[in-house]
C-alpha cells in the first residue's frame, strides 16, 4: 500500500470516528501534519487534489473546535511522477523536432526580414482620453479656485427681473433684487478635487430671502454641453438670510457611474416653487440653457470622479478565500453579481453583518503574529471597504466571534472566547458594546459558556447559546438590556433531544432557526415555531451546516456548509414556503458566513 492509499485509509477512519461522536481533535492535527510530511512523495495530480480536499475538510473541523484554521499547504512534489514520464518525453520529442524543422527552413530560405520588421513595428495600444473644453461664449474667464458673484444693479422699489443665461456663457446677470449684495459661493469641494459619487457641497450665501432655494447645476464633459440639475437643494430658512448652505448630492447614476467623469459645477438660486420645479425636471433629461426665473452665479468649479459600481440594495455578503486570506464579497441574494468589497492582504474578514442603515459592516478581523499564530479583533468598516475601525482589540489567548448590530445600530454584540493555556479549553462569554459611548457595557458569562448571540429584531433583547441545567443540553437563553436587571437571563428555548447552537430569530419574531445535532454530531438546520414550540428539521444529510441567517422578509434562511462528498464549500438558502434548498455558490476554497441585508455603498472600479 503506497503513501496515498495509507493516508486515505486514515482519512476514512477519522470520518467514521467523527460520525460516532468522538472528539478527534488531536488525531486530526496529527493527520494534517502527516499528510504534509508525506505529500512531497505524492506526485500524481489527482491524488494531491484529493489530499487537499481532505485537509480542507479537517481544517474546518479544527476551526469549529478551536476557532483557528491550521496551515494545510502540501509540501512541493519532490520528483516528476513516473506515471507522467512517457507523456513528458513525448512532449520534449515534439518540441525538439519542431525546432529542427524551423532551423532548416531558416537555413534554406534565409531569415524572414519582413516578418521581423513587422513584428517590431506593432505598437502597444494605449488608452487615451480626449477632453473637450466647454464652449464658453464670453471672454470672461475666472481664475481657478475663484468664486466670483453675480454683478447686480440695484433699482429701488422695483420688482426683480432676470436675464436668463445659459451655463455655457460667462456673461454677468443683471438683476433688481432687494439687496445689491447677494452672493452664493462654494467652499468645498475645492476646484479640481477628486470626489465620491455621494458628495457634500458646502458654501456661504449672503442676503438671500427666506424661501429662495440654492441648487447645483452640472455640465458633464461626456454629455456634449447639456446642463443637469443635481439632486437635492437648500432652502433659505426664515430669519437666516446669510449663512452656510449644505447640499448632499449624487454625481453619476446607473451606467454613467461606471465610467470616469469630469463635471463643471455652477450655483444657481430659484426664487419660487415654479423655478424649483423647472430645475428638478432637468435632473434626468438635461437642458441646453438655464430655465427662466433662475439666478445664476459664477461660482464655478471643476471636480472629477473615478468609475464606481453602485451595489446599494439588498445584498448577501460573505467571506471568500483569495490567494492567502479571506475577503468580504457582496452579491445579489441569489449569488449573482459578486463584487469584492475589501482588498486587505494582511487581514481576513470573517462573519460579517450589515448595519440597519446599510453604511457599515461589522466583522471579525484575523491577522497573524510573527509566529503565524492567529490574533483576533472586532472591527467596523464602511460598506465601501474603507476606513476600518477596531472596536475590540486583540488580547493574548482571546478569540472573537459573530458580531451583530442591534436593530437601531446602537449596540454591537459578539462572543469572546478565552483559552486556558494549561488545559487548552476555551470558555465563552457574550459582550455588548455601546457604539454611542464607545465602550463595552455588559458581559454575560457563566461557569458554563455563553456563545452565539442574536438580537431579537426591533428590540434590545438578546438570545444566546448556553447550558440548560434542567436538560443538561445546549439551549437558548434570553436577556433584556432595557429590563430592570439587564444581566438577568432566562430560558428562551430548549429541547432535550438536540444540542442547539447559533440561534437566529425571524424578522417577524415568529420563528427561531438554529444549527443542531444529535449524538452523532450530524449538524443540520432546524426551525422552531415560537407560537406552538414545534421543531422542524429543515436539512438532513451528511453535510456539516453552519450559521443560519434570515433574509429581510423572513421567507428564507441562508447558511454555509462543507460538502463531505465533494470537499466544496457551499453557500445555501432554504425557502420556507416552497421547502426548497438551493446551493447558491460553491468553491474548493473557503466560502463562508453569508449575511443578507440592505447595503448602501459605491465601490471603486479597479482597472
PADOLUM-596829 format. One line per field, with one value per residue (C-alpha): residue in one letter; z, x, y; chain. Coordinates in nm, 3 decimals, decimal comma. Layout:
BEGIN
bami <- [a ...]
Z <- [Z ...]
X <- [X ...]
Y <- [Y ...]
vexke <- [A ...]
***
This chain:
BEGIN
bami <- [x x x x x x x x x x x x x x x x x x x x x x x x x x x x x x x x x x x x x x x x x x x x x x x x x x x x x x x x x x x x x x x x x x x x x x x x x x x x x x x x x x x x x x x x x x x x x x x x x x x x x x x x x x x x x x x x x x x x x x x x x x x x x x x x x x x x x x x x x x x x x x x x x x x x x x x x x x x x x x x x x x x x x x x x x x x x x x x x x x x x x x x x x x x x x x x x x x x x x x x x x x x x x x x x x x x x x x x x x x x x x x x x x x x x x x x x x x x x x x x x x x x x x x x x x x x x x x x x x x x x x x x x x x x x x x x x x x x x x x x x x x x x x x x x x x x x x x x x x x x x x x x x x x x x x x x x x x x x x x x x x x x x x x x x x x x x x x x x x x x x x x x x x x x x x x x x x x x x x x x x x x x x x x x x x x x x x x x x x x x x x x x x x x x x x x x x x x x x x x x x x x x x x x x x x x x x x x x x x x x x x x x x x x x x x x x x x x x x x x x x x x x x x x x x x x x x x x x x x x x x x x x x x x x x x x x x x x x x x x x x x x x x x x x x x x x x x x x x x x x x x x x x x x x x x x x x x x x x x x x x x x x x x x x x x x x x x x x x x x x x x x x x x x x x x x x x x x x x x x x x x x x x x x x x x x x x x x x x x x x x x x x x x x x x x x x x x x x x x x x x x x x x x x x]
Z <- [0,000 -0,108 0,095 -0,069 -0,001 0,363 0,407 0,254 0,494 0,789 0,648 0,624 0,975 1,114 0,934 1,097 1,440 1,389 1,289 1,601 1,811 1,924 1,988 1,750 1,755 1,841 1,591 1,316 1,394 1,372 1,043 0,891 0,978 0,843 0,510 0,480 0,554 0,305 0,032 -0,112 -0,231 -0,384 -0,733 -0,916 -0,965 -0,884 -0,562 -0,447 -0,522 -0,309 -0,021 -0,045 -0,023 0,284 0,452 0,381 0,548 0,858 0,875 0,909 1,184 1,374 1,320 1,470 1,772 1,832 1,613 1,428 1,082 1,068 0,787 0,527 0,247 0,087 0,053 -0,302 -0,506 -0,497 -0,836 -1,154 -1,139 -1,326 -1,445 -1,639 -1,765 -2,103 -2,172 -2,084 -2,308 -2,593 -2,546 -2,536 -2,854 -3,041 -2,931 -3,045 -3,379 -3,435 -3,353 -3,604 -3,877 -3,814 -3,820 -4,152 -4,304 -4,192 -4,345 -4,675 -4,727 -4,541 -4,234 -4,281 -4,251 -4,343 -4,070 -3,827 -3,926 -3,890 -3,552 -3,414 -3,587 -3,384 -3,124 -2,795 -2,787 -2,512 -2,359 -2,441 -2,320 -2,528 -2,301 -2,480 -2,315 -2,258 -2,520 -2,312 -2,540 -2,333 -2,295 -1,919 -1,755 -1,376 -1,235 -1,093 -0,740 -0,759 -0,653 -0,828 -0,764 -0,998 -1,075 -0,953 -1,027 -0,758 -0,861 -0,558 -0,530 -0,837 -0,879 -0,954 -1,318 -1,458 -1,760 -1,848 -1,913 -2,034 -1,826 -2,135 -2,103 -1,855 -1,908 -1,599 -1,484 -1,438 -1,153 -0,945 -0,605 -0,266 -0,183 -0,421 -0,217 -0,267 -0,330 -0,317 -0,302 -0,300 -0,035 -0,062 -0,256 -0,399 -0,767 -0,925 -0,641 -0,691 -0,533 -0,437 -0,607 -0,292 -0,234 0,015 -0,128 0,117 0,089 0,211 0,100 0,172 0,168 0,020 0,101 0,300 0,067 -0,207 -0,285 -0,377 -0,646 -0,817 -1,195 -1,365 -1,715 -1,750 -2,019 -2,169 -2,228 -2,509 -2,324 -2,171 -1,831 -1,549 -1,207 -0,932 -0,688 -0,365 -0,287 0,006 0,102 0,280 0,624 0,780 0,960 0,831 0,517 0,536 0,646 0,537 0,280 0,252 -0,028 -0,026 -0,381 -0,621 -0,916 -1,165 -1,198 -1,325 -1,612 -1,620 -1,278 -1,414 -1,624 -1,508 -1,543 -1,511 -1,400 -1,423 -1,127 -1,103 -0,826 -0,906 -0,699 -0,760 -0,629 -0,605 -0,648 -1,026 -1,061 -0,840 -1,044 -1,368 -1,226 -1,091 -1,436 -1,581 -1,335 -1,571 -1,916 -1,923 -2,091 -2,319 -2,111 -1,758 -1,713 -1,687 -1,344 -1,213 -1,083 -1,199 -1,001 -1,147 -0,858 -1,097 -1,001 -1,179 -0,995 -1,110 -1,019 -1,092 -1,203 -0,937 -0,911 -0,708 -0,502 -0,293 -0,224 -0,076 -0,088 0,053 0,197 0,282 0,329 0,032 0,003 -0,227 -0,262 0,104 0,309 0,332 0,186 0,205 -0,108 -0,181 -0,427 -0,502 -0,275 -0,544 -0,556 -0,885 -0,948 -0,684 -0,607 -0,380 -0,104 0,086 -0,053 0,257 0,216 0,580 0,739 0,691 0,744 0,896 0,998 0,855 0,940 0,796 0,999 0,955 0,764 0,525 0,556 0,782 0,816 1,139 1,117 1,294 1,183 1,184 1,147 1,204 1,455 1,384 1,464 1,222 1,509 1,457 1,652 1,650 1,667 1,632 1,362 1,173 0,818 0,583 0,335 0,053 0,217 0,356 0,699 0,925 1,300 1,571 1,837 2,045 2,018 2,016 2,350 2,428 2,418 2,316 2,022 1,899 1,707 1,533 1,574 1,518 1,517 1,723 1,510 1,589 1,539 1,899 2,013 1,877 2,038 1,993 2,159 2,346 2,388 2,643 2,620 2,930 2,835 3,078 2,972 2,620 2,696 2,571 2,782 2,602 2,708 2,535 2,537 2,437 2,304 2,316 1,989 2,109 2,414 2,257 2,539 2,641 2,876 2,979 2,965 3,007 3,149 3,348 3,475 3,152 2,825 2,671 2,295 1,958 2,049 1,829 1,868 1,871 1,585 1,687 2,048 2,280 2,379 2,322 2,267 2,301 2,347 2,694 2,900 3,027 3,373 3,360 3,039 3,051 2,685 2,495 2,457 2,433 2,699 2,677 2,833 2,805 2,808 2,874 3,158 3,530 3,561 3,227 3,343 3,433 3,196 3,147 2,937 2,592 2,422 2,495 2,354 2,536 2,204 2,036 2,105 1,992 1,889 1,659 1,705 1,454 1,514 1,210 1,137 1,249 1,570 1,496 1,418 1,558 1,335 1,474 1,394 1,594 1,610 1,760 1,946 1,627 1,575 1,237 1,204 1,044 1,027 1,239 1,267 1,574 1,554 1,862 1,889 1,900 2,003 1,719 1,598 1,230 1,079 0,752 0,636 0,684 0,518 0,584 0,521 0,808 0,802 0,995 1,098 0,978 0,895 0,777 0,471 0,528 0,474 0,670 0,376 0,355 0,570 0,447 0,577 0,467 0,467 0,384 0,144 0,271 -0,066 -0,295 -0,043 -0,163 0,050 -0,032 0,048 0,052 0,105 0,226 0,115 0,380 0,168 -0,112 0,125 -0,129 -0,061 -0,315 -0,348 -0,441 -0,453 -0,422 -0,430 -0,342 -0,142 0,169 0,105 0,440 0,670 0,450 0,579 0,391 0,450 0,295 0,192 0,075 -0,097 -0,405 -0,481 -0,694 -1,012 -1,008 -1,365]
X <- [0,000 0,154 0,157 -0,156 -0,361 -0,245 -0,349 -0,689 -0,745 -0,664 -0,896 -1,187 -1,117 -1,130 -1,462 -1,614 -1,495 -1,630 -1,972 -1,966 -1,944 -1,581 -1,367 -1,077 -0,915 -0,566 -0,586 -0,691 -0,400 -0,161 -0,321 -0,279 0,093 0,136 -0,025 0,204 0,512 0,425 0,287 0,633 0,649 0,298 0,319 0,003 -0,216 -0,543 -0,403 -0,268 -0,605 -0,776 -0,536 -0,610 -0,983 -0,921 -0,718 -0,980 -1,241 -1,032 -0,919 -1,284 -1,324 -1,032 -1,178 -1,510 -1,333 -1,064 -1,179 -0,846 -0,756 -0,441 -0,189 -0,291 -0,040 0,106 0,481 0,614 0,637 0,999 1,017 0,813 0,565 0,681 0,326 0,370 0,723 0,627 0,399 0,674 0,927 0,675 0,625 1,001 1,050 0,785 0,937 1,287 1,151 0,968 1,284 1,490 1,230 1,233 1,614 1,613 1,367 1,575 1,892 1,718 1,506 1,700 1,590 1,241 1,339 0,997 0,832 1,097 1,024 0,651 0,682 0,870 0,650 0,345 0,277 0,109 -0,230 -0,276 -0,594 -0,637 -0,898 -0,988 -1,118 -1,338 -1,344 -1,688 -1,791 -1,796 -1,914 -1,775 -1,413 -1,461 -1,260 -1,250 -0,921 -0,903 -1,040 -1,214 -1,575 -1,696 -2,051 -2,316 -2,295 -2,613 -2,758 -2,998 -3,308 -3,515 -3,881 -3,888 -3,965 -3,653 -3,608 -3,390 -3,170 -3,170 -2,812 -2,704 -2,439 -2,220 -2,200 -1,998 -2,179 -2,297 -2,658 -2,839 -3,092 -3,300 -3,311 -3,398 -3,027 -2,744 -2,505 -2,639 -2,394 -2,356 -2,012 -1,878 -1,615 -1,593 -1,505 -1,223 -1,169 -1,000 -1,082 -1,150 -1,488 -1,703 -2,038 -2,213 -2,056 -2,138 -2,110 -2,081 -2,054 -2,175 -2,470 -2,547 -2,867 -3,098 -3,467 -3,644 -3,797 -3,540 -3,351 -2,989 -2,927 -2,623 -2,604 -2,352 -2,218 -2,055 -1,788 -1,920 -2,271 -2,197 -2,276 -2,610 -2,689 -2,825 -2,957 -2,802 -3,041 -3,132 -3,125 -3,106 -3,399 -3,311 -3,476 -3,689 -3,484 -3,143 -3,073 -2,697 -2,518 -2,387 -2,561 -2,508 -2,624 -2,556 -2,593 -2,501 -2,264 -2,348 -2,632 -2,662 -2,424 -2,287 -2,141 -1,922 -1,704 -1,476 -1,625 -1,535 -1,804 -1,828 -2,040 -2,230 -2,453 -2,797 -3,088 -3,460 -3,696 -4,014 -4,176 -4,210 -3,839 -3,757 -3,982 -3,818 -3,478 -3,597 -3,731 -3,381 -3,226 -3,257 -3,316 -3,073 -3,130 -2,929 -2,984 -3,078 -3,459 -3,627 -3,661 -3,329 -3,040 -2,704 -2,388 -2,044 -1,916 -1,767 -1,558 -1,450 -1,449 -1,357 -1,496 -1,342 -1,550 -1,769 -2,016 -2,331 -2,409 -2,681 -2,983 -3,045 -2,718 -2,569 -2,224 -1,988 -1,621 -1,435 -1,078 -0,848 -0,486 -0,384 -0,671 -1,047 -1,203 -1,557 -1,770 -2,122 -2,358 -2,727 -2,923 -2,920 -2,538 -2,512 -2,317 -2,045 -1,828 -1,523 -1,553 -1,224 -0,871 -0,660 -0,386 -0,276 -0,615 -0,902 -1,253 -1,491 -1,858 -1,978 -2,305 -2,456 -2,583 -2,953 -2,874 -2,655 -2,347 -2,126 -2,016 -1,903 -1,676 -1,408 -1,056 -0,798 -0,430 -0,112 0,161 0,530 0,494 0,200 -0,044 -0,391 -0,491 -0,846 -1,021 -1,376 -1,388 -1,627 -1,567 -1,762 -1,968 -1,742 -1,448 -1,282 -1,182 -1,174 -1,205 -1,111 -1,384 -1,233 -0,852 -0,665 -0,572 -0,349 -0,547 -0,872 -1,095 -1,388 -1,693 -2,019 -2,057 -2,417 -2,586 -2,892 -3,189 -3,124 -2,745 -2,694 -2,517 -2,286 -2,282 -2,019 -1,876 -1,546 -1,351 -1,067 -0,837 -0,673 -0,306 -0,274 -0,583 -0,632 -1,003 -1,187 -1,456 -1,702 -1,896 -2,119 -2,030 -2,236 -2,057 -2,229 -2,140 -2,269 -2,044 -1,770 -1,735 -1,836 -2,135 -2,225 -2,080 -2,286 -2,083 -2,135 -1,935 -2,057 -2,002 -2,239 -2,194 -2,354 -2,566 -2,851 -3,070 -3,447 -3,546 -3,680 -3,560 -3,261 -3,328 -3,058 -3,083 -2,766 -2,646 -2,584 -2,602 -2,956 -2,934 -3,270 -3,195 -2,817 -2,801 -2,722 -3,019 -3,101 -3,121 -3,268 -3,162 -3,310 -3,077 -3,374 -3,510 -3,495 -3,198 -3,011 -2,779 -3,065 -3,107 -3,394 -3,450 -3,581 -3,593 -3,459 -3,504 -3,358 -3,315 -3,070 -2,761 -2,879 -2,640 -2,626 -2,980 -3,143 -3,484 -3,700 -3,781 -4,143 -4,024 -4,241 -3,965 -3,631 -3,375 -3,067 -2,792 -2,830 -2,704 -2,787 -2,548 -2,358 -2,273 -2,453 -2,508 -2,833 -3,054 -3,373 -3,677 -3,893 -4,242 -4,229 -4,609 -4,656 -4,299 -4,299 -3,949 -3,889 -3,568 -3,501 -3,189 -3,096 -2,776 -2,411 -2,304 -2,194 -2,404 -2,337 -2,454 -2,817 -2,925 -3,264 -3,330 -3,503 -3,861 -3,825 -3,906 -3,570 -3,276 -2,918 -2,625 -2,297 -2,182 -1,890 -1,982 -1,809 -1,850 -1,703 -1,492 -1,655 -1,763 -2,124 -2,348 -2,712 -3,062 -3,375 -3,710 -3,973 -4,290 -4,152 -3,945 -3,666 -3,293 -3,069 -2,691 -2,616 -2,235 -1,970 -1,593 -1,297 -1,167 -1,332 -1,673 -1,841 -2,056 -2,340 -2,547 -2,834 -2,909 -2,975 -2,645 -2,559 -2,225 -2,035 -1,728 -1,443 -1,391 -1,028 -0,889]
Y <- [0,000 0,332 0,656 0,795 0,482 0,477 0,842 0,770 0,480 0,710 0,979 0,735 0,605 0,959 1,020 0,712 0,821 1,173 1,040 0,821 1,138 1,113 1,420 1,355 1,699 1,572 1,285 1,525 1,758 1,461 1,354 1,703 1,706 1,352 1,445 1,747 1,534 1,259 1,486 1,553 1,191 1,200 1,345 1,239 1,545 1,370 1,223 1,560 1,723 1,458 1,525 1,898 1,824 1,605 1,878 2,144 1,927 1,865 2,228 2,322 2,061 2,217 2,564 2,458 2,312 2,577 2,868 2,871 2,743 2,530 2,554 2,295 2,362 2,049 2,012 2,059 1,741 1,619 1,442 1,416 1,128 0,816 0,777 1,101 1,041 0,889 1,183 1,431 1,253 1,268 1,644 1,706 1,500 1,701 2,033 1,927 1,807 2,136 2,332 2,134 2,196 2,573 2,588 2,400 2,647 2,948 2,799 2,713 3,026 3,290 3,484 3,640 4,005 4,137 3,940 4,061 4,422 4,381 4,217 4,512 4,769 4,669 4,936 4,860 5,036 5,289 5,421 5,790 6,033 6,340 6,615 6,868 7,208 7,367 7,621 7,937 8,220 8,504 8,605 8,643 8,365 8,344 8,215 7,863 7,822 8,160 8,211 8,532 8,651 8,784 9,156 9,329 9,669 9,791 9,986 10,098 9,997 9,774 9,406 9,197 9,096 8,821 8,774 8,404 8,297 7,953 7,779 7,791 8,171 8,371 8,699 8,882 8,867 9,198 9,182 9,415 9,245 9,386 9,391 9,465 9,247 8,894 8,612 8,235 8,075 7,718 7,639 7,258 7,058 7,265 7,326 7,021 6,778 6,409 6,332 6,034 5,964 6,086 6,426 6,701 7,054 7,345 7,718 8,057 8,268 8,635 8,837 8,572 8,588 8,313 8,054 8,101 7,779 7,708 7,445 7,295 7,266 7,043 7,011 6,664 6,672 6,347 6,487 6,730 7,052 6,952 7,103 6,887 6,982 6,772 6,601 6,786 7,158 7,401 7,629 7,953 7,930 8,200 8,464 8,344 8,547 8,484 8,170 7,831 7,614 7,237 7,008 6,633 6,509 6,229 6,261 5,987 5,739 5,382 5,305 5,661 5,592 5,313 5,546 5,826 6,174 6,543 6,788 7,168 7,282 7,613 7,750 7,894 8,024 7,963 8,232 8,025 7,683 7,713 7,781 7,484 7,257 7,368 7,276 6,942 6,849 6,880 6,630 6,334 6,486 6,777 7,117 7,343 7,658 7,753 7,774 8,114 8,272 8,137 8,350 8,205 8,278 8,239 8,029 7,772 7,472 7,156 6,822 6,473 6,133 5,796 5,496 5,333 5,047 5,109 4,798 4,964 4,747 4,403 4,209 3,892 3,948 3,665 3,577 3,427 3,298 3,497 3,379 3,381 3,528 3,582 3,898 4,036 3,992 4,121 3,952 3,959 3,721 3,451 3,459 3,650 3,972 3,914 4,218 4,220 4,481 4,451 4,421 4,363 4,101 4,125 4,051 3,806 3,943 3,685 3,662 3,997 4,172 4,493 4,789 4,867 5,189 4,988 5,209 4,994 4,633 4,467 4,165 3,963 4,051 3,773 3,855 3,656 3,738 3,691 3,321 3,289 3,236 3,390 3,701 3,837 4,175 4,308 4,576 4,803 4,922 5,146 4,944 5,064 4,884 5,197 5,328 5,020 5,089 4,838 4,805 4,524 4,493 4,164 4,010 3,713 3,391 3,567 3,475 3,688 3,563 3,664 4,044 4,160 4,502 4,583 4,694 5,062 5,032 5,146 4,829 4,564 4,219 3,946 3,635 3,629 3,306 3,289 2,989 2,842 2,778 2,487 2,291 2,426 2,467 2,777 2,943 3,169 3,478 3,735 4,107 4,412 4,722 5,064 5,237 5,576 5,583 5,369 5,121 4,769 4,799 4,444 4,093 3,777 3,489 3,172 2,875 2,719 2,902 3,159 3,189 3,281 3,590 3,713 4,022 3,978 4,213 4,554 4,526 4,526 4,165 3,906 3,532 3,325 2,971 2,828 2,509 2,441 2,285 2,103 1,913 1,902 2,002 2,318 2,551 2,921 3,191 3,542 3,873 4,223 4,524 4,752 4,539 4,614 4,377 4,374 4,094 3,859 3,560 3,317 3,006 3,101 2,760 2,413 2,067 1,764 1,583 1,821 2,023 2,368 2,647 2,951 3,092 3,327 3,491 3,572 3,940 3,890 3,717 3,410 3,161 3,051 2,885 2,714 2,467 2,147 1,794 1,458 1,231 1,155 1,523 1,537 1,911 2,026 2,335 2,334 2,561 2,631 2,782 3,005 3,014 2,635 2,537 2,283 2,187 2,100 1,969 2,153 1,966 1,602 1,488 1,410 1,768 1,992 2,313 2,633 2,979 3,022 3,379 3,512 3,725 4,059 3,945 3,621 3,393 3,215 3,106 3,136 2,928 2,775 2,416 2,190 1,912 1,598 1,426 1,693 1,881 2,204 2,497 2,588 2,885 2,777 2,910 2,733 2,880 2,806 2,822 2,605 2,388 2,429 2,401 2,578 2,584 2,946 2,939 2,668 2,658 2,439 2,735 2,881 3,039 3,104 3,319 3,457 3,752 3,918 4,287 4,626 4,781 5,132 5,158 5,269 5,060 5,199 5,000 4,891 4,881]
vexke <- [A A A A A A A A A A A A A A A A A A A A A A A A A A A A A A A A A A A A A A A A A A A A A A A A A A A A A A A A A A A A A A A A A A A A A A A A A A A A A A A A A A A A A A A A A A A A A A A A A A A A A A A A A A A A A A A A A A A A A A A A A A A A A A A A A A A A A A A A A A A A A A A A A A A A A A A A A A A A A A A A A A A A A A A A A A A A A A A A A A A A A A A A A A A A A A A A A A A A A A A A A A A A A A A A A A A A A A A A A A A A A A A A A A A A A A A A A A A A A A A A A A A A A A A A A A A A A A A A A A A A A A A A A A A A A A A A A A A A A A A A A A A A A A A A A A A A A A A A A A A A A A A A A A A A A A A A A A A A A A A A A A A A A A A A A A A A A A A A A A A A A A A A A A A A A A A A A A A A A A A A A A A A A A A A A A A A A A A A A A A A A A A A A A A A A A A A A A A A A A A A A A A A A A A A A A A A A A A A A A A A A A A A A A A A A A A A A A A A A A A A A A A A A A A A A A A A A A A A A A A A A A A A A A A A A A A A A A A A A A A A A A A A A A A A A A A A A A A A A A A A A A A A A A A A A A A A A A A A A A A A A A A A A A A A A A A A A A A A A A A A A A A A A A A A A A A A A A A A A A A A A A A A A A A A A A A A A A A A A A A A A A A A A A A A A A A A A A A A A A A A A A A A A A A]
***
